Amino acid sequence: MRFLTVIFLFFFVPSFAQVKDPKQSTLERFDNILKSVPREKVYVHLDKNKYLPNDTIWFKAYLIDANSNTPSQTSGLIYTELISSNGELIQRLSLPTAFGLTWGSFVLNSDKIKAGKYTFRAYTNWMQNFGSSHLFQKNLEILPLDIVTLDQINKNKSAKKNTISSGSSTTEKQQTIDVQFLPEGGTWLSNRRQKMAFKALDVNGKGIAITGQIVDSQQKNVISFSSNEKGMGVFTMLPRDQERYFAQVSYKGGNQTITIPKTATDGIILKVDNEYLSDSITVTSFSTRTNETFTILGQAKGALCFIASTKFDNIHSKSFKISKKEFPTGVAQVLILDEKGKLLNERSLFINHKQHLNIALQPDRPFYGIRDSVSLLVNVNNPEEKPTISSLSISVTDDNQVAKDSLNDSHILSYFLLQSDLKGEIENPGSYFNQINEQNHNDLDALLLTQGWVSYDWDLARQTSFRPEKEYAISGRVSNILNKPVADANIIMMGSNKNFMMLDTVTNEKGEFTFNQLPLIDSASFVIQAKTKKGKTGTLGIVLNEFTPAPIPLPPVKKTILLETQLDSISENLLKTKAEEYRLTHRDGLLLDVVTIVGKRSIKGSKNLNGAGEADLTLTDADLNPIAKKTLYNVLIEKVKGFREGYPRKSNNRIFFINSNVARLIIDGVELDFFYSSDSGPDSYYHFIKSYLDYYQAEDVKGIEVMDSRRYSMSYKSRFMHPMDDTEYSFIEVTTKTGQGPFLKKAANIYMHRPVNYGDDRYFYHPRYNATNKDSKQPDFRSTIYWNPNLLSDENGKGAFSFFTADKPGTYTIWIEGTDTRGNFGFKTLKMKVQ
């Protein structure tokens, strides 16, 4: 072996700018990609991963620049989604960030969300440019409450035992595992000693421990090997030319013989030695291709760490050392490129400089009683062991009801430093960070030899499809009938946002308009109208820059042999606890056994300003289904007493009344009069309203609410009418089945925009016990004991939080993670005892 004398040049060395060779082009390309298409990562901390119907998913999101680990300057909005196992979007929120941080919640309404498997997904609009592998995803489960009885749970438990005892041995004997053999660097060259990595997966795609030996075509043993508990490992051997090799593998439940890849006689070898205690890595390469110049480079998170060029003589391999300091903490790659820049070999490795926040938790007592006050102090130091300001998220959960594995579960460190830069599922990602030792180091190396990595490469000639969103804004373009931009057009946006909101702006010379610096939005829809500079509607068209969500992949077809329908012990405890809470609540008379309540008739999805059902008259589908083919006009004539058309005083133009009050029509929360453009024609307003009443049929309508008395009509009058208008009005709120509002017959200059929901300012409720309520008979069986999405440590690194324990003795897991927003992350767990 010869050690290669290389001039490997780093992107921060000024003298390198003077060199005019292929390395300079590579350096410029990396730099241009970093500047023009910066990458982002988002991680979400959830309070737990199993829920019951009507629970709330509490979460905090961290958005960073992928290269620097500091808060992203590219985007300011994060989209969070809850997706069912069949690919149906259940909920979506658009959350603004500050310093890359935001938090929110999903309420699991049992009327809409059923038990089953779900995926929590988070991303920015900008992240969609780079593919689905960059999106944050986490699997959740909502447990069924239709088995919340102890007897039924016990039956399931007994059935589970019987199933396992009677069928497990047969399943294990019959299962065939998948073992992959992957040569280091991608090429398995004959007559050269190389590393061969391997990975074994069971029928459920989970790692399975194996042992075995490599034999040649004569069944002669060449080398023995064994995996770690995740089914991964590495061995080194020298394969001979023209020889075939086989792996005889043994595992729990079976034996297999597997053919390993054929050797090649021509190619390039790339070997990287990343020893645990060494301060550098050694890169060794060899090629049978002579008279060619190859580029060897190191990269991490899209940044170039070193670059060198070399030629080979078909005899000797060449090596050089590189300090680990030239790489940031996390996943990195060493690559070999040919003269045309084509990738030939690649090798991933993990660099750990131990640069993370050190978080310490100090409880005020060693153990606690039920309904007891708990106080904890938090101390946060940066990697240099100096106190630092930080933003932390904290969840405290009951171990009897929530399974949390502090040694193996994913957390902010494992995600940002490892999972986000690798493709596919990583089993027990937290295990690689719970201890820094040689075994974990070697396990990480085996993982990176067998797992694909997320590329940061980009074709600079390619345009991005998704724009970065700094803040929530509504923007678009106005054009005329010839599709030419219309400058100085007047744009009005109207919507209900807690209070009525109306904004206006004008288009620029390109016909573009933007509404920004908007308040938090809870409106179901906005109406946007365009008029010419002279106030005419004309034939203007509006194109809005609507958010296009990331595609939801088709649900995978599972080929699972082992049954997944049985509940684990923690889930059973959660359901048992809910059953006990229900029983105790009834036993102590906290809920009435027999209560008959006749509630007001309400319409699901109604935009009634008084609240659904708060009206003088409510017509539901029970009233409308028998007359499904009648028009809305005929329905109002038949069902609403006093609805008529007539002439107001001193006017020859017809309008609609309810008795003596002027009738105003509201469809899905939008008043029809907003779209009326007056003209000189007789009865023009009457015909405008009548066209809508004739267009809709009863089968299109979910419900009708009439606000005739002042008790119910005043909220509408204050919303829609001028304060000085003394006319008496009745309002008719129509809720359609589509919820699209009055836009089936919309004009060209009208656009209805439905923004992504911001959510609401929900806060986690945790009781405070004192002498007056500590003995309350109301059971307290919380599974999430405490949630705080934003605990701040001060400049001295100190913070504090407190909560009260619940009614069940046992242990709690305190899980805390966060960032100093300067590129460092931290994670800490603590067990506390309740007796």
Buried (B, 14 or more C-beta within 10 A) or exposed (E): EEEBEBEBBBBEEEEBEEEEEBBBEBBEBBEEBBEEBBBBBBBBBBBBBBBBBEBBBBBBBBBBBBBBBBBBEBBBBBBBBBBBBEEEEBBBBBBBBEEBBBBBBBBBEEEEBBBEBBBBBBBBBBBBBBEBBBBBBBEBBBBBBEBBBEEEBEEBBEEBEEBBEEEEEEBBEEBEBBBBBBBBBBBBBBEBEBBBBBBBBBBEBBBBBBEBBBBBEEEEEBBEBEBBEBBBBBBEBEBEEEEEBBBBBBBEBBEBEBEBBEBBEEBBBBBBBBEBEEEBBBBBBBBBBEEEEBBBBBBBBBBBBBBBBBEBEEEEBBBBEBEBEBBBBBBBBBBBBBEEEEEBBBBBBBBBEEBBBBBEBEBEEEEBEBBBBBEBEBBBBBBEEEBBBBBBBBBBBBBBBBBBEBEBBBBBBBBBBBBBBBEEEBBBBBBBBBEEEEEBBBBBBBBBBBBEBBBBEBEEEEEEEBEBBBEBBBBBBBBBEEEEBBBEBBBBBBBBBEEEBEBEBEBBEEBBBBBEEBEEBBBBBBBBBBBBEEEEBBEBBBEBBBBEBBEBEEBEEEEEBBEEEBBEEBBBBBBBBBBBBBBBBEEEEEEEEEEEEEEEBBBEBBBBBBEBBBBBBBBBBEBBEEBEEBBBBBBBBEBBEEBEBEEEEEEEEBBBBBEEBBBBBBBBBBBBBBBEEEEEEEBEBBEBBBEBBEBBBBEBBBBBBBBBEEEBBBBBBEBBBEEEEEEBBBBBBBBBEEBBBBBEEBBEBBBBBBBBBBBEEEEBEBBEBEEEEEEEEEBBBBBBBBBBBBBEBEEEBEBEBEBBBBBBBBEBBBBBBBBBBBBBBBBBBBEBEBE
